[in-house]
Every structure is written in C-alpha cells, then in structure tokens.
Amino acid sequence: MSAASDRLVILDGGLSNALEDRGHDLSDTLWSARLLRDDPAEIAAVHRAYYEAGAMVATTASYQASVIGFERAGLSRTEAEHLIASSVRIARDVRDEFAADGGADEPRPGAGLGGRRLVAASVGPYGAMLADGSEYRGRYGVSAQVLRDFHGPRLELLAAAGPDLLAIETIPDTDEAEILVALLAELDVRAWFSYSIEGLHTRAGQPLADAFAIPAAIPQVIAVGINCCKPTDVQAAVETAVTVTRKPAVAYPNRGEAWDAVARTWVGDGAGPAAFAPGWFNAGARYVGGCCRVGPEDIRALAAGTA
C-alpha cells in the first residue's frame, strides 16, 4: 500500500445492502451492527461474497457499532466491546478461509499489503450512532471532548482486534476529522481516511482542499479520499485529494441515490463504479470500491474491468 503503487486495489461494496438483499431488516438504529449480535454468520457470508467477486479488502461491520448504541439496545458495556471487536474477527476468519483454500497470501495483482487480501476495520462518524441522518450533515453541536470520548475507545478496541488497517469513513466535517486524526497519531495505527462530500465540499460545507490537508498531515494515513457520495462527484474530488496530499486516493461512492433519513431508504437511480474507475485511477485513485447500494455484482464488474 505504498504511495508509489501503480496497482488498483479493489475494495468491497456496501455491507448493509448486501445483508438486505439476503433478507435482513436493518431498519433499527443499530443498522448492520445488529447482526454482530443476532446473526454473525450472515456478515461472514457477505464478506465471503465480496472476496469471491474479486474484492481484496473486506470492510468490517463496525461502521455503526458503538458501546453507546449497544447499551441503548440493552447490552452491557462488556458485551458491546466484545461485539465491536468481533467485527474484525469475523472478517479475519473469512480472509483466512481464502488464504487456506486459494493461496490468498501469495502476491497477486490488485491486492494490498504484500499482495494479501486485507481486513479494514470500519470507523464511522459520530452521527452514525445517532441514526438520524446527521452523519450526512456533520456539525453535531457537541464538544470536541465528546467526540474524542466517543471515538477513542472504539478505535482502541478495533485496533486491538488485529485488522490490517482502519477505514475512517463517511466523515462529514473537519471538526470530527481533526479529532480522529489526532487519535490515529496517538494510537499509531495505519488507516485510510474518507469524507462524505457534495461537489468539492464536505457535507458540512468546508472546502475539500482544506479537509484533505488534515489527514494528510500524519504518516499513519496512507490514502485520503471520499465515500458514500455520488459517482459523478468522485473525479474532481480525487484530483483535489492527490494534489493536496501527495498520497494515493481512496474512492468508494454509493450508486448516486439519495438517502431519505425519515423513511430510512434510498431513492433515485444510480450506477456502480466499474464505468468510472479508469478515470479515477488516472486521477490517482488506488483504492476503489463502492458504498451504499453497490453490491457484489458491481464489484465483480469492477474487478473484471481492471484485470
């Protein structure tokens, strides 16, 4: 995963939509994290489906997993911490299956560290825990200390579970980014860092050039970019990210649909990343996949187009 890499690393797609396609109702506030408690085998099945489709990175089911969220659902702190850590163990177990069955530890094109399949521990924004759509607005009206107290223990739990890196993702504003970057530097763990955006601004309205400079400042962040945005917003954002950071870009948009926070559903039409990926690669994106509504078949098309 060096900045000099000239290979495209294929990420996975959305976890929640793949689980919904398998018949699961994710309408409660825990979202996909509920299945860490109720049906972890289904999470493993989705990781397996993405690896089989050609993804070289499995992103864990920890995006919406937090001690606060699980406690609100009636679990103890110890149980909550166990479930958060289990998200990494589930993905690692599936990754190890592929290593045993298909030689996945051998170097191969499109892979990450040393040519291996990877596990990225998902770290979503504070607003994801609120489950009220504020993860797409930012500026939550809470202090920096509240954000630090929320993110710090979760980062420690995930890092201790042994992922290959952290996926700091869907961050809507620079206030939260500054807290997360400081914590990453203290923990000294490798991560990619991606914002949710609209055009050339964060969802909170800050210029992307300023936002990208924040994670670029520490060596622990090995790629900077965007996720859960429209595919048509990616190209210019990747160009800006590479110019500002001098690091590889990460890009995994949704299908271009809009999230209705009241109805808790996606509306509109969209497209997968395969058709856009060559342009993103030429602009400096080296880690490409999909977010909400992008499924295994989209990743299969992406992998086939870059083989």
Secondary structure as the mmCIF struct_conf table of DSSP 4:
data_model
#
loop_
_struct_conf.conf_type_id
_struct_conf.id
_struct_conf.beg_label_comp_id
_struct_conf.beg_label_asym_id
_struct_conf.beg_label_seq_id
_struct_conf.end_label_comp_id
_struct_conf.end_label_asym_id
_struct_conf.end_label_seq_id
TURN_TY1_P TURN_TY1_P1 ALA A 3 ALA A 4
BEND BEND1 ARG A 7 ARG A 7
HELX_LH_PP_P HELX_LH_PP_P1 LEU A 8 LEU A 8
STRN STRN1 VAL A 9 ILE A 10
HELX_RH_AL_P HELX_RH_AL_P1 LEU A 15 ASP A 21
TURN_TY1_P TURN_TY1_P2 ARG A 22 GLY A 23
BEND BEND2 ASP A 28 ASP A 28
TURN_TY1_P TURN_TY1_P3 THR A 29 LEU A 30
HELX_RH_3T_P HELX_RH_3T_P1 TRP A 31 ALA A 33
HELX_RH_AL_P HELX_RH_AL_P2 ARG A 34 ASP A 38
HELX_RH_AL_P HELX_RH_AL_P3 PRO A 40 ALA A 53
TURN_TY1_P TURN_TY1_P4 GLY A 54 GLY A 54
BEND BEND3 MET A 56 MET A 56
STRN STRN2 VAL A 57 THR A 59
TURN_TY1_P TURN_TY1_P5 ALA A 61 GLN A 64
HELX_RH_AL_P HELX_RH_AL_P4 VAL A 67 ARG A 72
TURN_TY1_P TURN_TY1_P6 ALA A 73 GLY A 74
HELX_RH_AL_P HELX_RH_AL_P5 ARG A 77 GLY A 102
TURN_TY1_P TURN_TY1_P7 ALA A 104 ASP A 105
BEND BEND4 GLU A 106 GLU A 106
TURN_TY1_P TURN_TY1_P8 PRO A 109 GLY A 110
BEND BEND5 GLY A 112 GLY A 112
HELX_RH_3T_P HELX_RH_3T_P2 LEU A 113 GLY A 115
STRN STRN3 LEU A 118 VAL A 123
HELX_RH_AL_P HELX_RH_AL_P6 TYR A 126 LEU A 130
TURN_TY1_P TURN_TY1_P9 ALA A 131 ALA A 131
BEND BEND6 ASP A 132 GLY A 133
HELX_RH_3T_P HELX_RH_3T_P3 SER A 134 TYR A 136
TURN_TY1_P TURN_TY1_P10 ARG A 137 ARG A 137
BEND BEND7 GLY A 141 GLY A 141
HELX_RH_AL_P HELX_RH_AL_P7 ALA A 144 ALA A 160
TURN_TY1_P TURN_TY1_P11 ALA A 161 ALA A 161
BEND BEND8 ASP A 164 ASP A 164
STRN STRN4 LEU A 165 ILE A 171
HELX_RH_AL_P HELX_RH_AL_P8 THR A 174 LEU A 187
TURN_TY1_P TURN_TY1_P12 ASP A 188 ASP A 188
STRN STRN5 ALA A 191 TYR A 195
STRN STRN6 ILE A 197 GLU A 198
TURN_TY1_P TURN_TY1_P13 GLY A 199 LEU A 200
STRN STRN7 HIS A 201 THR A 202
TURN_TY1_P TURN_TY1_P14 ARG A 203 ALA A 204
BEND BEND9 GLY A 205 GLY A 205
STRN STRN8 PRO A 207 PRO A 207
HELX_RH_AL_P HELX_RH_AL_P9 LEU A 208 ALA A 216
TURN_TY1_P TURN_TY1_P15 ALA A 217 ALA A 217
BEND BEND10 ILE A 218 ILE A 218
TURN_TY1_P TURN_TY1_P16 PRO A 219 GLN A 220
STRN STRN9 VAL A 221 ASN A 227
BEND BEND11 CYS A 228 CYS A 229
HELX_RH_3T_P HELX_RH_3T_P4 PRO A 231 ASP A 233
HELX_RH_AL_P HELX_RH_AL_P10 VAL A 234 THR A 245
BEND BEND12 LYS A 247 LYS A 247
STRN STRN10 ALA A 249 TYR A 252
BEND BEND13 GLY A 256 GLY A 256
STRN STRN11 ALA A 258 ASP A 260
TURN_TY1_P TURN_TY1_P17 ALA A 261 ARG A 264
STRN STRN12 THR A 265 VAL A 267
BEND BEND14 GLY A 268 GLY A 268
BEND BEND15 PRO A 273 PRO A 273
TURN_TY1_P TURN_TY1_P18 ALA A 274 PHE A 276
HELX_RH_AL_P HELX_RH_AL_P11 ALA A 277 ALA A 283
TURN_TY1_P TURN_TY1_P19 GLY A 284 GLY A 284
STRN STRN13 ALA A 285 VAL A 288
TURN_TY1_P TURN_TY1_P20 CYS A 292 ARG A 293
HELX_RH_AL_P HELX_RH_AL_P12 PRO A 296 THR A 306
#
